[in-house]
Amino acid sequence: MATAQGLDRLLRVVSSLPGSARIRAEASGLDLARIAFSVAVAAVAAVQGVLFYIGFTETSVEVDEGYFLDVVHNLGTGHGYVATGNYGGTSNEPFSTGISTGPTLLVPAAGLHALGIEPLLAGRLAATPFYLALLVAMWFIGWRIGGRWGGLAATLGPVLLNTFTFDQSPIYAPQVVLGEYTAAALVAWALVTARRRPGVAGVLFGFAVLAKVVVAFLLPAVLLAIILARLVVPRRSLARDLLRFTAGALVPVMAFEAVKLVVLGWSAYLQLVHTYWGATQVPRLTEYMVDEKTSALWQSWFLPTPVVLALAALALALVSGVVATRMQVWKAAGLSWRAIASDERFVMAASGLTAGMGILLGWAALKNTDPQWIRHPAPGLVIAAGVGAAILVATGTALVRWGGSGRRLGAAVLVVLMLVLTVVPLRHVDAALREPRFGYLSTQRGLAEIIDESGTAQVQGIWGPMVPLALLADKPAHSILYDVNAQDLLVIDIYPRGHLAVLGHQLADSLCGKQIYHSGSVILCWPTPDIASKLATLLAEDVATPEKS
C-alpha cells in the first residue's frame, strides 16, 4: 500500500512539471499516428490479398496468358522454348520468335511445372514473388521521397492503373503470366540500386528486358538515376558507373542468347535472329494513333476522364509551385544545383516519373501495338503512378509544416489524395470480382472437361478461347489457318467484340457439324467432313483474322 501511495505521489509531481501536458499530447499524437498508419497498412494489405485470392481462384486464363503457359508446358516437359501450333503453324524448332514474355518469368514457371505442378498454377506461383518484389521496391522508392506514408502510397501504384477497361488483352490479376509486373518489379529495383550499385542495377534491368522487351523504353529512367546521383563526383566515377551498368545489363541478355546459340548452332541462330527482326518491322497499324492511345491512357485510372485530367493538372501545378519555392530556399542556403539534383529524394522522384514518360513516348512511337493494349506501357505507368502518389504525400506534408495558409492547402491535398487512394483500389477490387470476358476460371475448367470427355486428340480453331482451353484440357492445339483436320474438335471464338464476333459466327455456320457446347463467347463443335474446302472458300473471300498481342 505504501509503495502504491508513493508511486501515486510521484506521478502527481511529474504531471505538475512544466511541459508535461505538451509531452502527453505529443505522445498521444504519436500513438494516434501509429494506429492510423497500422490501419492503413492493414487496408492496403487487405486489398492486395483479395486481388491475389481472386487471381488464384477465379481469374480465368486469358488468351495471351494461355499462349505463354503453353511455352511453360513445353519447356517444363522438355519440348523447347516454343508455343506449339496454337497461333502459327507447328514447328520443330526449339525456340519460337513470337514469345513476347521472356525467360525471366517463363523459365522459373517451367521449373515448377517440371516438378509436377500444373502449368497454370506453376505460372502464377512463379509470378507472385515478382509482384511482391514490385510492392517492396515501390515502398523503398516512396519512403525515400515521402517517408513511411509516401512508401505506403507508392505501393498502390499497381492497383491505380485500370487494366480492365478494354478487352484487348487485359491484366485481370497481379500474378497472371503476362510479364508486365515482373518487368516493372525488376526496373523498380534497378532504380533503388542504381545510386549505390549500378552494376546490380544493370543486371536487374537486363532481366527486366528479358521479361518484357518493351521496358527498354525505361532505360532513360535508370540512366537518369545513375547520372543524377553522380553529379557531385568526378566524371571518371560517372563513366565507371555507366560502364558497370551497361556490363551488368548485358550479362543476362547475352547469357540467354548464348544458350540459344549453343542449342541451335550458328546457321539456325542467325535465321532465328533474322526472323525475329523481320517480325518487329511489320507494323500492325497504318498510323501511330497517338490520339487514340492518349485517350486510352486517360480512361485507364478507375475515375472519369475529366476527373483524371483535373487531378493531374492540379497535382502538376501544386508540385511545381512547391518545388520552385524549395529551390529558392536551397539556393539561399548556398546549395548548388548539382547538390540539389543529386539529393536522393529528387533522384527517386525524377527517375520514377521518367519511367512513365519514357514508356509512353515509346508506346506512342510504335505501330505494332493497339491503342487499347494499355498493358504494354503498364510497367512504366505503375512505377510512375506510385512515385506520383509519394510525391503528393511529400508535397502535402511540406505544406502542412510550413504553417499559415499552406497548412490548410496541404491538409486539403492530403485529404483528396487519401480519398483517391481509397476509392481507386476499391474500384480495382470491384472490377476484379466481375466476370471476365471468357468467364470465371471454373467455367473454363468445365469447358476443358467437356473437351477432354469428347475424346478428341487435338483441338483446332483460330486465335482466341482455343488457346487457354487447349492448355487447361492438356490437348495439343493447332490453327486452322495453317492446318485443318476433320477429326479434331473445333473451338470457335464468338465473343462480342466487333468483326471478330462476326468472323466467329461465320466460321461456326460454315465449318461446324454437331455442336457440343454453345455459350455467349465460345462454340465447341465437331467439324463438317468437308471443312477443308469450306475453309478455303472463306479464306478466298479474305475474311479477317484476329491478331495476337
C-alpha positions as CSV (number, residue, x, y, z in Angstrom):
1,M,0.0,0.0,0.0
2,A,2.8,2.4,0.9
3,T,4.5,1.7,-2.4
4,A,1.3,2.4,-4.3
5,Q,0.8,5.7,-2.5
6,G,4.4,6.6,-3.2
7,L,4.0,6.0,-6.9
8,D,0.8,8.0,-7.0
9,R,2.6,11.0,-5.3
10,L,5.4,10.6,-7.8
11,L,3.0,10.7,-10.8
12,R,1.3,13.8,-9.4
13,V,4.7,15.5,-9.1
14,V,5.7,14.6,-12.6
15,S,2.4,15.8,-14.1
16,S,2.8,19.2,-12.4
17,L,6.2,19.8,-14.0
18,P,6.4,22.4,-16.8
19,G,5.8,21.0,-20.3
20,S,4.3,17.7,-19.1
21,A,1.0,18.5,-20.8
22,R,2.8,19.1,-24.1
23,I,4.7,15.8,-23.7
24,R,1.5,13.9,-23.0
25,A,-0.2,15.5,-26.1
26,E,2.7,14.6,-28.3
27,A,2.8,11.1,-27.0
28,S,-1.0,10.8,-27.6
29,G,-0.5,12.2,-31.1
30,L,2.3,9.7,-31.8
31,D,0.0,6.9,-30.7
32,L,-2.8,8.1,-32.9
33,A,-0.4,8.4,-35.9
34,R,1.0,4.9,-35.2
35,I,-2.5,3.5,-35.1
36,A,-3.6,5.3,-38.2
37,F,-0.6,4.0,-40.1
38,S,-1.2,0.5,-38.9
39,V,-4.8,0.6,-40.1
40,A,-3.7,2.0,-43.4
41,V,-1.1,-0.8,-43.8
42,A,-3.7,-3.4,-43.0
43,A,-6.1,-1.9,-45.5
44,V,-3.5,-1.9,-48.3
45,A,-2.5,-5.5,-47.4
46,A,-6.2,-6.5,-47.5
47,V,-6.7,-5.0,-51.0
48,Q,-3.6,-6.9,-52.3
49,G,-4.6,-10.0,-50.5
50,V,-8.1,-10.0,-52.1
51,L,-6.6,-9.5,-55.5
52,F,-4.2,-12.4,-55.0
53,Y,-7.0,-14.6,-53.8
54,I,-9.1,-13.8,-56.8
55,G,-6.1,-14.4,-59.1
56,F,-5.7,-17.9,-57.8
57,T,-9.3,-18.9,-57.5
58,E,-11.5,-17.0,-60.1
59,T,-9.4,-15.2,-62.7
60,S,-9.7,-17.0,-66.0
61,V,-6.8,-17.8,-68.3
62,E,-6.7,-15.0,-70.9
63,V,-5.7,-15.8,-74.5
64,D,-2.2,-14.3,-74.2
65,E,-1.6,-15.9,-70.8
66,G,-2.7,-19.3,-72.3
67,Y,-0.1,-18.8,-75.1
68,F,2.7,-18.1,-72.6
69,L,1.6,-21.0,-70.4
70,D,1.9,-23.3,-73.5
71,V,5.5,-22.3,-73.5
72,V,5.8,-23.1,-69.8
73,H,4.3,-26.5,-70.5
74,N,6.6,-27.3,-73.5
75,L,9.7,-26.1,-71.7
76,G,8.8,-27.9,-68.5
77,T,8.3,-31.2,-70.4
78,G,11.5,-30.8,-72.4
79,H,10.0,-29.8,-75.8
80,G,11.7,-26.5,-76.1
81,Y,11.1,-22.8,-75.6
82,V,8.1,-22.9,-78.0
83,A,4.3,-22.4,-78.3
84,T,3.2,-25.3,-80.4
85,G,0.7,-24.6,-83.1
86,N,-2.0,-22.5,-81.3
87,Y,-1.1,-19.3,-83.0
88,G,1.0,-20.0,-86.1
89,G,2.0,-23.2,-87.7
90,T,3.6,-26.1,-85.8
91,S,7.4,-26.0,-85.6
92,N,10.1,-28.4,-84.6
93,E,12.5,-25.6,-83.7
94,P,13.5,-25.4,-80.0
95,F,12.9,-21.6,-79.9
96,S,9.9,-19.6,-81.1
97,T,10.2,-16.0,-82.2
98,G,6.7,-14.8,-81.2
99,I,7.1,-15.1,-77.4
100,S,6.9,-11.6,-76.0
101,T,7.1,-12.6,-72.3
102,G,10.6,-13.8,-71.8
103,P,12.6,-16.4,-69.8
104,T,12.8,-14.2,-66.7
105,L,9.3,-15.4,-65.8
106,L,8.7,-18.4,-68.0
107,V,11.8,-20.4,-67.0
108,P,11.0,-20.4,-63.2
109,A,7.4,-21.3,-64.1
110,A,8.7,-24.2,-66.3
111,G,10.8,-25.3,-63.4
112,L,7.8,-25.6,-61.1
113,H,5.8,-27.3,-63.9
114,A,8.7,-29.8,-64.2
115,L,8.2,-30.7,-60.6
116,G,4.6,-31.8,-61.3
117,I,2.6,-28.6,-60.8
118,E,0.1,-27.8,-63.5
119,P,1.1,-25.0,-65.9
120,L,-1.5,-22.5,-64.7
121,L,-0.6,-22.8,-61.0
122,A,3.1,-23.0,-61.8
123,G,3.0,-19.8,-63.8
124,R,1.0,-17.9,-61.3
125,L,3.2,-19.1,-58.4
126,A,6.3,-18.0,-60.3
127,A,4.8,-14.6,-61.0
128,T,3.8,-14.0,-57.4
129,P,7.3,-13.2,-55.9
130,F,7.9,-10.7,-58.7
131,Y,4.7,-8.8,-57.9
132,L,5.6,-8.8,-54.1
133,A,9.1,-7.6,-55.1
134,L,7.4,-4.8,-57.0
135,L,5.5,-3.7,-53.9
136,V,8.6,-3.8,-51.8
137,A,10.6,-1.8,-54.3
138,M,7.8,0.8,-54.6
139,W,7.8,1.0,-50.8
140,F,11.5,1.9,-50.7
141,I,11.2,4.4,-53.5
142,G,8.1,6.1,-51.9
143,W,9.7,6.0,-48.5
144,R,12.8,7.9,-49.8
145,I,10.5,10.5,-51.3
146,G,7.8,11.0,-48.7
147,G,8.6,8.9,-45.6
148,R,6.6,5.9,-44.5
149,W,3.3,7.4,-45.7
150,G,4.9,8.0,-49.1
151,G,6.1,4.4,-49.1
152,L,2.7,3.1,-48.4
153,A,1.1,5.3,-51.1
154,A,3.7,4.2,-53.6
155,T,2.8,0.5,-53.1
156,L,-0.7,1.3,-54.5
157,G,0.8,2.2,-57.9
158,P,0.0,-1.2,-59.4
159,V,-3.7,-1.0,-58.4
160,L,-4.2,2.6,-59.6
161,L,-3.9,1.5,-63.3
162,N,-7.1,0.1,-64.8
163,T,-6.1,-2.8,-66.9
164,F,-9.8,-3.9,-67.1
165,T,-11.1,-1.1,-69.3
166,F,-10.5,-2.7,-72.6
167,D,-10.9,-6.2,-73.9
168,Q,-7.7,-6.2,-75.9
169,S,-5.6,-8.4,-73.5
170,P,-6.4,-7.1,-70.0
171,I,-4.4,-7.9,-66.9
172,Y,-7.0,-9.4,-64.5
173,A,-4.8,-10.3,-61.5
174,P,-1.4,-9.4,-60.1
175,Q,0.0,-12.9,-60.7
176,V,-1.2,-13.6,-64.3
177,V,1.6,-14.8,-66.6
178,L,1.9,-11.8,-68.9
179,G,5.2,-10.3,-67.6
180,E,4.4,-6.7,-67.2
181,Y,4.5,-6.7,-63.4
182,T,7.6,-8.9,-63.5
183,A,9.4,-6.4,-65.7
184,A,8.1,-3.5,-63.6
185,A,9.5,-5.1,-60.4
186,L,13.0,-5.5,-61.9
187,V,13.1,-2.0,-63.2
188,A,11.9,-0.6,-59.8
189,W,14.7,-2.4,-58.1
190,A,17.1,-1.2,-60.7
191,L,16.0,2.4,-59.7
192,V,16.5,1.5,-56.0
193,T,20.0,0.1,-56.5
194,A,21.2,2.5,-59.3
195,R,22.6,5.0,-56.8
196,R,25.0,2.7,-54.9
197,R,25.2,-0.5,-57.0
198,P,25.0,0.4,-60.7
199,G,26.3,-3.0,-61.7
200,V,23.5,-4.7,-59.8
201,A,21.0,-2.2,-61.4
202,G,22.3,-3.2,-64.8
203,V,21.8,-7.0,-64.1
204,L,18.2,-6.2,-62.9
205,F,17.5,-4.1,-65.9
206,G,18.8,-6.9,-68.2
207,F,16.5,-9.4,-66.6
208,A,13.6,-6.9,-67.0
209,V,14.3,-6.6,-70.7
210,L,14.2,-10.4,-70.9
211,A,10.9,-10.4,-69.1
212,K,9.3,-7.8,-71.5
213,V,11.4,-6.1,-74.2
214,V,9.2,-3.0,-74.1
215,V,10.8,-2.0,-70.9
216,A,13.9,-1.0,-72.9
217,F,12.0,2.3,-73.1
218,L,12.6,2.7,-69.4
219,L,16.3,2.8,-69.9
220,P,16.4,6.7,-69.6
221,A,14.9,6.4,-66.2
222,V,17.6,4.2,-64.8
223,L,20.4,6.1,-66.5
224,L,19.0,9.4,-65.1
225,A,19.1,7.9,-61.6
226,I,22.8,7.0,-62.1
227,I,23.7,10.3,-63.6
228,L,21.9,12.5,-61.0
229,A,23.4,10.5,-58.2
230,R,26.9,11.2,-59.5
231,L,26.6,14.9,-60.3
232,V,28.8,15.8,-57.3
233,V,31.6,13.3,-58.0
234,P,34.3,13.3,-60.7
235,R,33.3,12.5,-64.2
236,R,35.5,9.4,-64.2
237,S,33.4,8.0,-61.5
238,L,30.2,8.6,-63.5
239,A,31.7,6.9,-66.6
240,R,32.8,3.9,-64.5
241,D,29.3,3.6,-63.1
242,L,27.7,3.8,-66.5
243,L,30.1,1.1,-67.7
244,R,29.2,-1.1,-64.8
245,F,25.5,-0.7,-65.5
246,T,26.0,-1.5,-69.2
247,A,28.1,-4.6,-68.5
248,G,25.6,-5.8,-65.9
249,A,22.6,-5.3,-68.3
250,L,24.4,-7.3,-71.0
251,V,25.0,-10.3,-68.7
252,P,21.5,-11.9,-68.6
253,V,20.7,-10.9,-72.2
254,M,23.9,-12.3,-73.6
255,A,23.6,-15.4,-71.5
256,F,20.1,-16.2,-73.0
257,E,21.4,-15.5,-76.5
258,A,24.4,-17.9,-75.8
259,V,22.0,-20.6,-74.7
260,K,20.1,-20.2,-78.0
261,L,23.3,-20.2,-80.0
262,V,24.6,-23.4,-78.3
263,V,21.3,-25.2,-78.8
264,L,20.7,-24.0,-82.4
265,G,24.1,-23.6,-83.9
266,W,25.2,-20.6,-86.0
267,S,23.1,-21.1,-89.0
268,A,19.8,-21.7,-87.2
269,Y,20.6,-19.0,-84.7
270,L,21.2,-16.4,-87.4
271,Q,17.9,-17.4,-89.0
272,L,16.1,-17.0,-85.7
273,V,17.5,-13.5,-85.3
274,H,16.6,-12.6,-88.8
275,T,13.0,-13.9,-88.4
276,Y,12.6,-12.0,-85.1
277,W,13.9,-8.8,-86.5
278,G,11.7,-9.2,-89.5
279,A,8.6,-9.6,-87.3
280,T,9.4,-6.4,-85.4
281,Q,9.5,-4.5,-88.7
282,V,6.0,-5.4,-89.7
283,P,3.5,-2.8,-88.4
284,R,0.0,-3.8,-87.3
285,L,-1.3,-0.2,-87.7
286,T,-1.1,2.1,-90.7
287,E,-0.7,5.1,-88.3
288,Y,0.8,5.7,-84.9
289,M,-2.7,6.5,-83.5
290,V,-1.3,8.8,-80.8
291,D,-4.7,10.5,-80.2
292,E,-6.3,7.1,-79.6
293,K,-3.5,6.0,-77.3
294,T,-3.7,9.2,-75.3
295,S,-7.5,8.8,-74.9
296,A,-7.0,5.2,-73.7
297,L,-4.4,6.4,-71.2
298,W,-6.8,8.9,-69.6
299,Q,-9.5,6.3,-69.4
300,S,-7.3,3.8,-67.5
301,W,-7.4,5.1,-63.9
302,F,-10.8,3.9,-62.5
303,L,-12.0,7.5,-62.4
304,P,-13.9,9.6,-65.0
305,T,-11.6,11.1,-67.6
306,P,-12.5,14.8,-66.7
307,V,-11.6,14.0,-63.0
308,V,-8.3,12.4,-64.0
309,L,-7.4,15.4,-66.2
310,A,-8.3,17.9,-63.4
311,L,-6.4,16.0,-60.7
312,A,-3.4,15.6,-63.0
313,A,-3.3,19.4,-63.8
314,L,-3.8,20.4,-60.2
315,A,-1.1,18.0,-59.0
316,L,1.3,19.2,-61.6
317,A,0.7,22.9,-60.7
318,L,0.9,22.2,-57.0
319,V,4.1,20.2,-57.1
320,S,5.8,22.6,-59.4
321,G,4.9,25.5,-57.1
322,V,6.3,23.7,-54.0
323,V,9.5,22.7,-55.8
324,A,10.1,26.2,-57.1
325,T,9.7,27.5,-53.6
326,R,12.0,25.0,-52.1
327,M,14.6,25.7,-54.8
328,Q,14.7,29.3,-53.7
329,V,15.2,28.2,-50.1
330,W,18.0,25.8,-51.1
331,K,19.7,28.5,-53.2
332,A,19.5,30.9,-50.4
333,A,21.2,28.3,-48.2
334,G,24.1,28.2,-50.6
335,L,23.3,24.8,-52.2
336,S,24.4,24.3,-55.8
337,W,22.1,22.9,-58.4
338,R,24.3,19.8,-58.6
339,A,23.8,19.2,-54.8
340,I,20.0,19.7,-55.2
341,A,19.7,17.4,-58.2
342,S,21.7,14.7,-56.6
343,D,19.6,14.6,-53.5
344,E,18.1,11.1,-53.1
345,R,14.5,12.3,-52.9
346,F,14.9,14.3,-56.1
347,V,16.7,11.4,-57.9
348,M,13.9,8.9,-56.9
349,A,11.1,11.3,-57.9
350,A,12.7,12.3,-61.2
351,S,13.7,8.8,-62.3
352,G,10.3,7.3,-61.3
353,L,8.4,9.9,-63.3
354,T,10.8,9.5,-66.2
355,A,9.9,5.8,-66.3
356,G,6.3,6.7,-67.1
357,M,7.2,9.3,-69.6
358,G,9.7,7.1,-71.4
359,I,7.4,4.2,-71.9
360,L,4.6,6.4,-73.0
361,L,6.8,8.0,-75.7
362,G,8.0,4.6,-76.8
363,W,4.4,3.3,-76.9
364,A,3.4,6.3,-79.0
365,A,6.2,5.7,-81.4
366,L,5.1,2.1,-82.1
367,K,2.9,1.0,-85.0
368,N,2.6,-2.7,-83.8
369,T,0.6,-2.1,-80.6
370,D,-3.1,-1.4,-80.5
371,P,-4.2,1.8,-78.7
372,Q,-6.3,-0.2,-76.3
373,W,-3.4,-2.5,-75.2
374,I,-2.8,-0.4,-72.1
375,R,-0.9,-3.3,-70.5
376,H,2.0,-2.7,-72.9
377,P,3.1,0.6,-71.2
378,A,1.9,-0.7,-67.8
379,P,5.4,-1.4,-66.4
380,G,6.4,2.3,-66.6
381,L,2.9,3.6,-65.7
382,V,2.6,1.6,-62.4
383,I,6.0,2.9,-61.3
384,A,5.2,6.5,-62.2
385,A,1.8,6.3,-60.6
386,G,3.3,5.1,-57.3
387,V,6.0,7.7,-57.4
388,G,3.4,10.4,-58.2
389,A,1.4,9.4,-55.1
390,A,4.6,9.5,-52.9
391,I,5.4,13.0,-54.3
392,L,2.0,14.3,-53.4
393,V,2.4,12.9,-49.9
394,A,5.7,14.7,-49.5
395,T,4.2,17.9,-51.0
396,G,1.1,17.9,-48.8
397,T,3.3,17.2,-45.7
398,A,5.7,20.0,-46.6
399,L,2.8,22.5,-47.0
400,V,1.3,21.5,-43.6
401,R,4.7,22.0,-41.9
402,W,5.0,25.5,-43.5
403,G,2.0,26.7,-41.5
404,G,-0.3,29.5,-42.3
405,S,-2.4,29.2,-45.5
406,G,-0.1,26.4,-46.6
407,R,-1.3,24.3,-43.7
408,R,-4.9,24.4,-45.0
409,L,-3.8,23.7,-48.6
410,G,-1.5,20.8,-47.5
411,A,-4.3,19.3,-45.5
412,A,-6.7,19.6,-48.5
413,V,-4.1,17.9,-50.7
414,L,-3.7,15.0,-48.3
415,V,-7.4,14.6,-47.8
416,V,-8.0,14.5,-51.6
417,L,-5.1,12.1,-52.0
418,M,-6.5,9.8,-49.3
419,L,-9.9,9.8,-51.0
420,V,-8.3,8.8,-54.4
421,L,-6.1,6.2,-52.8
422,T,-9.2,4.7,-51.1
423,V,-11.7,4.9,-53.9
424,V,-9.5,3.7,-56.8
425,P,-8.2,0.5,-55.1
426,L,-11.8,-0.4,-54.1
427,R,-12.9,0.0,-57.7
428,H,-10.0,-2.1,-58.8
429,V,-11.2,-4.9,-56.4
430,D,-14.8,-4.5,-57.7
431,A,-13.5,-4.8,-61.3
432,A,-11.5,-7.9,-60.4
433,L,-14.6,-9.5,-58.9
434,R,-16.6,-9.1,-62.1
435,E,-16.9,-12.0,-64.5
436,P,-14.0,-11.9,-67.1
437,R,-14.9,-11.8,-70.8
438,F,-14.4,-15.6,-71.2
439,G,-16.0,-16.5,-67.8
440,Y,-14.5,-17.4,-64.5
441,L,-11.7,-20.0,-64.1
442,S,-14.3,-22.6,-63.0
443,T,-16.2,-22.0,-66.3
444,Q,-13.0,-22.6,-68.3
445,R,-12.2,-25.7,-66.4
446,G,-15.7,-27.0,-67.1
447,L,-15.2,-26.4,-70.8
448,A,-11.8,-28.1,-70.6
449,E,-13.5,-31.1,-69.0
450,I,-16.0,-31.2,-71.9
451,I,-13.2,-31.1,-74.4
452,D,-11.4,-33.9,-72.6
453,E,-14.5,-36.0,-72.4
454,S,-15.2,-35.5,-76.1
455,G,-12.4,-37.9,-76.9
456,T,-10.7,-35.6,-79.3
457,A,-6.9,-36.0,-79.7
458,Q,-6.4,-32.3,-80.5
459,V,-8.3,-29.1,-80.7
460,Q,-8.3,-26.6,-83.6
461,G,-9.5,-23.1,-84.2
462,I,-8.3,-19.5,-84.5
463,W,-6.6,-17.3,-82.0
464,G,-9.0,-16.9,-79.1
465,P,-10.5,-19.1,-76.4
466,M,-9.0,-22.1,-78.1
467,V,-5.6,-21.2,-76.6
468,P,-6.4,-21.3,-72.8
469,L,-9.0,-24.1,-73.2
470,A,-6.4,-26.4,-75.0
471,L,-4.0,-25.7,-72.2
472,L,-6.4,-26.5,-69.4
473,A,-7.6,-29.6,-71.3
474,D,-4.0,-30.6,-71.8
475,K,-4.6,-31.1,-75.5
476,P,-2.4,-30.1,-78.4
477,A,-3.8,-27.2,-80.4
478,H,-3.3,-26.0,-84.0
479,S,-4.6,-23.1,-86.0
480,I,-7.0,-23.9,-88.9
481,L,-5.3,-21.2,-90.8
482,Y,-2.2,-23.5,-91.2
483,D,-3.6,-27.0,-90.7
484,V,-7.1,-28.2,-90.6
485,N,-8.3,-31.7,-89.6
486,A,-11.8,-33.1,-89.9
487,Q,-11.2,-35.3,-86.8
488,D,-10.2,-32.6,-84.4
489,L,-12.7,-30.7,-82.2
490,L,-13.3,-27.0,-83.2
491,V,-13.1,-24.2,-80.7
492,I,-14.6,-21.0,-82.1
493,D,-14.5,-17.6,-80.6
494,I,-17.8,-15.7,-80.8
495,Y,-17.1,-13.2,-78.0
496,P,-19.0,-10.0,-79.0
497,R,-16.1,-7.7,-80.0
498,G,-16.7,-6.1,-83.4
499,H,-15.7,-8.0,-86.6
500,L,-14.2,-10.9,-84.6
501,A,-17.7,-11.9,-83.4
502,V,-18.9,-11.8,-87.0
503,L,-15.9,-13.9,-88.0
504,G,-16.7,-16.5,-85.3
505,H,-20.3,-16.9,-86.3
506,Q,-19.2,-17.2,-90.0
507,L,-16.8,-19.9,-89.1
508,A,-19.4,-21.7,-87.0
509,D,-22.1,-21.6,-89.7
510,S,-19.7,-22.9,-92.3
511,L,-17.4,-25.3,-90.5
512,C,-19.5,-26.8,-87.7
513,G,-21.3,-30.1,-87.9
514,K,-22.5,-31.3,-84.5
515,Q,-22.2,-28.7,-81.7
516,I,-21.5,-30.0,-78.2
517,Y,-21.4,-26.6,-76.4
518,H,-22.6,-23.1,-77.3
519,S,-22.3,-20.0,-75.0
520,G,-22.0,-16.3,-75.4
521,S,-18.3,-16.5,-76.0
522,V,-17.4,-19.8,-77.5
523,I,-18.7,-22.7,-79.6
524,L,-17.4,-26.3,-79.3
525,C,-18.3,-28.4,-82.3
526,W,-17.2,-31.3,-84.5
527,P,-16.2,-30.1,-88.0
528,T,-18.1,-31.0,-91.1
529,P,-16.4,-33.6,-93.3
530,D,-15.6,-31.1,-96.0
531,I,-14.2,-28.5,-93.6
532,A,-11.0,-28.1,-95.6
533,S,-12.8,-27.0,-98.8
534,K,-15.3,-24.7,-96.9
535,L,-12.4,-23.0,-95.0
536,A,-10.6,-22.5,-98.3
537,T,-13.7,-20.7,-99.6
538,L,-13.8,-18.5,-96.6
539,L,-10.2,-17.6,-96.9
540,A,-10.6,-16.9,-100.6
541,E,-13.2,-14.3,-99.5
542,D,-10.5,-12.6,-97.5
543,V,-12.1,-13.0,-94.1
544,A,-10.1,-11.1,-91.5
545,T,-8.4,-13.0,-88.7
546,P,-7.5,-11.7,-85.2
547,E,-4.0,-10.8,-84.0
548,K,-2.0,-11.9,-81.1
549,S,-1.0,-9.2,-78.6
